[in-house]
């Protein structure tokens, strides 16, 4: 089946927590009529994690993407990237930018103390709850404020080309407090972050992976944040955050309809090695 929007720049593989080899995704993309596709495995971090790429695999990954670029030239435009964790005082997108066609910057780890003690905002919900208890004295607001403080720091001090799932903490935060999106303090945080994004050149990802959830499916940004962002002068990009081949253009059609209904009528794609607006 032909893709309703044949572009994706946020994807993973066997090099990190994806399910398949790089070439498997390329073959599937060509079958769907894709125009361009970017690989963005989770970049290595100091000390490693169960889902970040191992440091010793980075060179092999970069070389394999280059080989595939040449092999499929004329069939699919392939780009080389990494999803790079912003970890305050330790690393950010600039650490790997010189090796890549573009960078995705994301926040996955929050908390106080050394990196080894931080917790994942999108890991198992039980670990999220434990992290809130241990690092923020059971205060969700403090945790959410910390997450967005880090996001603003990244955008202002070490900006990526694309910010990945910019409010992903909402996936667990809304389970912890189902009324969070209706609170004035959360709306204030979103407005501050939206203003920061508008002042930057960072492309804001609209990530469709969360629409697979059985409990409170959502895009990232959540609709509460999209309603704020749509009023700003911001460049948007839609990605499926691909881990499995079956994730390719997951919920793209419904998301395109949502974006049009919000008055978002263009998305930014890679053409001739530059970011360009594409009408939807």
C-alpha positions in Angstrom: 0.0 0.0 0.0 1.3 3.4 -0.9 2.1 5.7 2.0 -0.2 8.7 2.5 2.9 10.8 3.3 6.1 9.0 2.0 8.6 10.6 4.4 10.0 9.6 7.8 13.1 10.9 9.6 12.8 9.2 13.0 13.5 5.5 13.0 15.4 2.8 14.8 16.9 -0.6 14.0 18.8 -3.5 15.4 21.6 -1.1 16.3 19.5 0.1 19.2 16.0 -1.0 20.2 14.6 -1.5 16.7 13.4 -4.9 15.4 15.1 -5.2 12.0 18.3 -4.7 10.0 18.7 -1.3 8.3 18.1 -2.7 4.8 14.8 -4.3 5.7 13.3 -0.9 6.4 14.6 0.4 3.0 13.1 -2.4 1.1 9.7 -1.8 2.9 9.9 1.9 2.2 10.5 1.4 -1.5 7.5 -0.9 -1.6 5.4 1.9 -0.1 6.6 4.5 -2.5 8.7 6.5 0.0 10.6 9.6 -1.3 13.1 9.8 1.6 13.9 8.1 4.9 16.2 8.9 7.7 17.8 6.4 10.1 18.1 7.8 13.6 19.2 5.1 16.0 19.5 6.1 19.7 22.9 7.6 20.1 25.3 6.1 22.6 25.3 7.6 26.1 28.0 7.3 28.8 27.4 4.1 30.7 25.0 2.8 28.1 21.4 1.7 28.5 19.3 -1.3 27.3 18.1 0.7 24.3 20.9 3.1 23.4 23.4 2.0 20.7 26.6 0.7 22.1 29.5 3.0 21.5 31.5 0.4 19.8 28.7 -0.1 17.2 28.6 3.6 16.1 31.2 3.4 13.4 29.7 0.3 11.9 26.2 1.9 11.9 27.4 5.1 10.1 29.3 3.1 7.5 26.3 0.8 6.8 24.0 3.8 6.2 26.6 5.2 3.8 26.6 1.8 1.9 22.8 1.8 1.7 22.8 5.4 0.4 24.9 4.3 -2.5 23.1 1.0 -3.1 19.7 2.5 -3.3 20.6 5.8 -5.0 17.9 6.7 -7.5 15.3 4.5 -5.6 15.1 6.2 -2.2 16.9 9.2 -0.7 18.4 7.9 2.6 19.7 10.1 5.4 22.0 9.4 8.3 21.1 10.6 11.7 20.9 9.8 15.4 18.3 10.5 18.1 20.6 12.1 20.6 19.8 12.3 24.3 20.2 15.7 25.8 21.6 15.1 29.3 22.4 18.3 31.1 26.1 18.9 31.5 27.0 15.6 29.8 25.9 15.6 26.1 23.6 17.0 23.5 23.0 17.0 19.8 26.3 18.8 19.0 28.2 15.8 20.3 27.5 13.8 17.1 26.3 16.5 14.6 29.5 16.5 12.6 29.0 12.8 11.7 25.4 13.2 10.5 23.1 14.7 7.8 20.8 16.0 10.6 20.2 15.6 14.3 17.2 14.7 16.4 17.4 15.8 20.0 15.2 14.3 22.7 14.8 14.1 26.5 14.4 10.6 27.8 16.2 10.8 31.2 15.3 13.1 34.1 16.1 13.3 37.8 18.7 14.5 40.2 22.3 13.3 40.6 24.6 11.3 38.3 23.4 9.9 35.0 23.4 6.3 36.4 20.7 7.4 38.9 18.4 9.2 36.4 15.1 7.5 35.3 13.4 7.2 31.9 10.3 9.3 31.3 8.9 6.7 28.8 10.0 3.4 30.4 7.7 1.1 32.4 5.1 3.2 34.3 6.1 1.6 37.6 9.6 3.0 37.2 8.2 6.4 36.3 6.2 6.4 39.6 9.3 5.3 41.5 11.3 8.0 39.9 8.8 10.6 40.9 8.9 9.3 44.4 12.7 9.1 44.7 13.7 12.3 42.8 10.8 14.7 43.3 9.1 13.6 46.6 6.0 12.3 44.8 5.5 15.8 43.2 4.5 15.3 39.5 4.6 19.0 38.9 8.3 19.3 39.9 9.1 16.4 37.6 7.2 17.9 34.6 8.8 21.3 35.2 12.2 19.6 35.3 11.5 17.8 32.0 10.6 21.0 30.2 13.4 23.0 31.8 15.8 20.5 30.2 13.9 20.8 26.9 14.3 24.6 26.9 18.0 24.3 27.8 18.5 22.0 24.8 16.7 24.2 22.3 18.5 27.4 23.6 22.0 26.0 24.2 22.5 22.9 22.0 19.7 22.9 19.4 19.1 19.9 17.2 17.7 20.1 13.7 14.5 18.3 15.0 13.2 18.0 18.5 11.8 14.5 19.1 8.4 13.9 20.7 8.6 17.2 22.5 6.2 16.5 25.3 6.5 12.7 25.7 6.4 12.9 29.5 2.7 13.4 29.0 2.3 9.6 28.2 2.9 8.7 31.9 2.1 12.1 33.5 -1.5 11.9 32.3 -1.8 8.4 33.9 -0.4 9.8 37.2 -2.7 12.8 37.1 -5.5 12.5 34.5 -6.4 16.1 34.9 -2.9 17.5 34.2 -3.8 19.0 30.8 -6.5 21.1 32.5 -4.2 22.6 35.1 -3.1 26.2 34.8 0.5 25.4 35.7 0.8 22.8 32.9 -0.6 25.2 30.4 1.9 27.9 31.5 4.8 25.4 31.0 3.6 24.6 27.5 3.2 28.2 26.6 6.8 29.0 27.8 8.2 26.1 25.8 6.2 27.0 22.7 7.6 30.6 22.9 11.1 29.1 23.1 10.5 26.9 20.1 9.1 29.8 18.0 12.3 31.8 18.7 14.5 28.9 17.4 15.1 27.3 14.1 14.3 23.8 15.5 11.8 21.7 13.6 9.1 20.3 15.9 8.3 16.7 15.4 4.7 15.4 15.4 5.4 11.9 16.5 2.6 9.3 15.7 4.0 6.4 17.7 1.8 7.2 20.7 -1.3 6.6 18.7 -0.6 2.9 19.0 -1.3 3.0 22.8 -4.4 1.2 24.0 -4.7 3.6 27.0 -5.0 7.3 26.0 -3.5 7.1 22.5 -1.9 10.4 21.6 0.4 12.2 19.2 3.5 13.9 20.7 2.8 16.8 20.9 -0.5 15.9 22.7 -3.5 17.8 21.3 -3.3 20.2 24.3 0.1 21.3 23.1 -0.6 21.2 19.4 -3.4 23.7 20.0 -0.8 26.1 21.4 1.9 25.3 18.9 -0.4 25.8 15.9 -0.6 29.5 16.8 3.2 30.0 16.6 5.5 30.4 13.6 6.9 26.9 13.9 8.1 24.3 11.3 6.5 20.9 11.9 7.6 17.4 10.8 5.6 14.2 11.0 7.4 11.0 11.9 6.3 7.5 12.9 9.3 6.8 15.3 9.7 3.5 13.5 10.9 0.5 15.4 9.2 -2.3 13.4 8.5 -2.4 9.7 4.8 -2.4 10.7 5.3 1.1 12.2 6.0 2.7 8.8 3.5 5.6 8.4 1.5 4.4 11.4 -1.6 6.5 11.8 -0.3 9.0 9.2 -3.7 9.3 7.5 -5.6 10.2 10.7 -2.8 12.5 11.8 -2.8 14.4 8.5 -6.6 14.9 8.9 -6.0 16.2 12.4 -3.3 18.6 11.3 -5.4 20.0 8.5 -8.3 20.5 10.9 -6.0 22.5 13.1 -4.9 24.7 10.2 -1.4 23.1 9.9 -1.1 22.7 6.2 2.6 22.0 5.6 5.2 19.7 7.0 9.0 19.9 6.6 10.8 17.2 4.6 14.4 16.7 3.3 14.9 17.5 -0.3 18.3 18.0 -2.0 19.9 17.9 1.4 17.8 20.8 2.7 14.7 21.1 4.8 11.7 22.3 2.7 8.0 22.8 3.3 5.7 20.2 1.8 2.0 21.0 1.5 -0.4 18.4 2.9 
